[in-house]
Amino acid sequence: MDNVLSIAWFIMYIMIYIFILVFLSQKKEMNIFVKGLFIVGFSFAIFSNIIQLMTYQLSIEFFRSNFGWDGNFRFVQRFPSMASYFLLIFGISLLVGTDYYTNINSDKNFQKLVGERRSIGVLLLLFIVTLGIYFYFWLYKVVKDLKNNFETDIPYTPGKAVGFLFIPIFNVYWSIYILFSLPLNIKRIEEKHYGENVGFHFHPVFISVLILVFIILSYIQFFAEIKIENIESILFFETAIIILWLTIQAKLNSFFELKGNSQSIENA
């Protein structure tokens, strides 16, 4: 009887998530990047619940022999669940705020920016294919664009932003500094030059703290269990960081999308 009730709950959750996915796909007024976060987040939640549901019908050993890292079924089960919680909390933070700039085609013209917007999809692919190495090239380009357009608002050059990440010991401090300072500087630029939230709401301190908390929790779990196959903690760390960089790029793209700033999409 307990198994039947559990299965019923999982089926209900899956149906609710599917309904929300269909609903979101039809929300044309929602920023496409924010919509994408929710769609991916709910997709992970559906996948996680399907795996949970299947465990009531098939043995865990069956999954361990067919999925996961080195036979570790926990990875298949836990990572989608962790990622879905993070993406949904992250996405909700981008919807909460005031002075939302919705009329992107208004009569107001903004100063034309130097540089080009970059495709979020291509950027994500490059991060994954290069195992994160492309991040250094991307960071250099982003800081360069910011420096060229808002010179006094960015306290470091592209060379410093990337170069300091290769200095032993100091790079630990610099990584955390970039994690907090880059989003915060972009928010200040938005408030100073545009006066409103462009594209979607952006709360740099909350976002950086959220990512830092999730990373710390995942690493506490990793070191507490002291198991090299605890791949979900490592993968979750990479996922959280990549989401932050993609959000920063999406915010910059929203500046270029304002009237007077139309630019072609750069392949990254």
Salt bridges, closest charged atoms under 4 A:
GLU29 OE2 - LYS27 NZ 2.77
ASP145 OD2 - ARG118 NH2 3.02
ASP153 OD1 - LYS192 NZ 3.14
ASP153 OD2 - HIS193 NE2 3.05
GLU190 OE1 - LYS187 NZ 3.10
GLU190 OE2 - LYS251 NZ 2.58
GLU225 OE1 - ARG74 NH1 2.66
GLU232 OE2 - ARG74 NE 3.19
GLU232 OE2 - ARG78 NE 3.79
GLU257 OE2 - ARG117 NH2 2.74
GLU266 OE2 - ARG118 NE 3.67
GLU266 OE2 - LYS141 NZ 3.33
